[in-house]
Amino acid sequence: MFTQKQFTYKQVTINSDLLSEDTESGRYYILANGVRLPSVTTVTGWKKSNIFEKWRRENPKEAKRVTRRGNKIHAVIEDYVNNEEINLKDIPPNELELFLQMKDDVDKIDNVRGCELCLASKNIGLAGRADCIAEYDGELSIIDFKGSTRKKYKTGIENYFLQATAYSLMWQEMTGEQAKQIVIIIGCETGETQVFKDAPVNWVRALRREIEDYTKAFPQ
């Protein structure tokens, strides 16, 4: 039986409306003063972008499917956490199954600061949208939701942790509030939900290296 949780909100007001543009070197966000900052996902994923692009060319049908799956999972969970009424009949079967298997872990979220929050930092040199910033099991966290065809291993999703670390640093800079935990919730089509946790402090050095490498490769 599906029971919809009502999430408590502890919203923080920030500017969440930034223009963006796509370029050959990735996506950039444009601040109000005209400063252009590369997106978090661009900087943390550019080294693997050629591999993913090759896979998409060789598997166009599957690439479209997993893109649709990811977009739908994000949309459903975002609506759910935003306390919007969820009509299960409106969700495609595969995404519905993933959502229901992820629900118990999503329900550990509370005191939500916001979903799809647009964050930016000239100090760090990045901008992007965080899936969710909220307390998870009582600890303020940067939370990311993923769908996957098969089980993931931590060594293969380092870019997820780098992304979350960037959001953690930007959130603290913009609000003064420290998110000490990363939570990656992955619904696998194999029937299991994986929850990876870590501390952003463990990834700061690696993130700095990634930013430096990207800046050298794509100087502005």
C-alpha positions, -999 to 999 in steps of 0.1 A, spaced: 0 0 0 14 34 -10 15 59 18 26 94 9 49 111 34 45 148 42 80 163 43 88 192 66 104 222 50 131 245 64 136 266 33 165 289 28 160 318 3 187 319 -24 188 331 -60 178 300 -79 173 314 -114 204 314 -135 207 314 -173 228 287 -189 244 280 -223 259 249 -238 293 251 -255 318 227 -270 335 225 -236 303 219 -217 275 238 -200 280 272 -184 259 293 -161 257 330 -164 256 351 -132 237 384 -129 270 404 -134 278 384 -166 304 361 -151 303 326 -168 309 296 -146 312 260 -158 286 236 -145 294 211 -118 285 181 -139 306 194 -168 338 198 -147 334 165 -129 325 145 -159 345 159 -188 373 133 -186 347 105 -192 326 125 -217 342 109 -247 336 74 -234 299 82 -227 295 99 -261 309 68 -279 285 46 -259 256 68 -268 265 66 -305 268 28 -304 236 24 -283 212 51 -294 180 33 -283 193 24 -249 208 58 -244 174 74 -250 158 50 -226 181 56 -197 179 93 -203 141 92 -201 144 69 -170 167 93 -152 146 124 -160 114 107 -149 128 93 -117 142 128 -108 108 144 -116 87 119 -96 110 120 -65 112 158 -67 74 161 -68 72 136 -39 96 155 -17 78 187 -26 47 172 -11 28 171 -44 2 144 -48 16 114 -65 -7 94 -88 10 61 -94 -11 54 -125 7 84 -142 42 69 -138 55 44 -165 59 8 -151 97 7 -150 100 41 -133 72 33 -109 89 1 -98 122 21 -92 103 48 -73 85 23 -50 117 4 -42 135 37 -35 107 52 -14 118 38 20 152 54 16 137 87 3 114 87 33 144 92 55 147 127 42 132 156 62 137 193 70 141 199 34 160 231 23 150 226 -13 151 206 -45 168 215 -78 185 244 -61 207 265 -83 240 272 -66 270 292 -77 304 303 -64 330 325 -80 355 313 -53 351 277 -64 345 286 -100 314 264 -105 276 265 -107 249 239 -109 217 225 -96 216 202 -66 189 175 -66 181 179 -29 195 195 2 179 182 33 184 162 65 189 125 59 186 104 91 190 137 110 222 149 92 221 178 68 231 163 35 236 168 -2 213 142 -17 213 128 -52 188 105 -69 199 81 -96 184 53 -117 207 25 -129 204 -6 -151 226 -26 -128 244 -24 -94 270 4 -90 303 3 -72 318 33 -53 349 33 -75 328 38 -106 308 68 -93 335 91 -80 320 119 -101 288 117 -81 308 124 -49 327 152 -65 295 168 -77 279 166 -42 311 180 -26 309 210 -49 273 216 -39 283 212 -2 310 239 -5 287 262 -25 258 258 0 280 267 29 294 297 11 259 310 2 241 302 34 266 297 61 251 262 67 274 232 65 262 199 49 285 173 63 271 143 45 267 131 10 239 106 2 236 90 -32 204 70 -36 204 47 -66 174 26 -77 187 -4 -97 167 -23 -123 180 -55 -107 156 -48 -79 178 -33 -52 183 2 -39 218 13 -31 226 41 -6 261 54 -7 272 78 21 304 98 26 317 131 40 324 160 15 357 167 33 370 134 20 366 147 -16 376 183 -15 412 177 -26 401 156 -56 375 182 -65 402 209 -65 424 188 -88 394 182 -112 387 219 -114 424 227 -121 426 201 -148 394 214 -165 406 250 -163 439 240 -180 421 221 -207 395 247 -213 409 282 -204 385 311 -207 
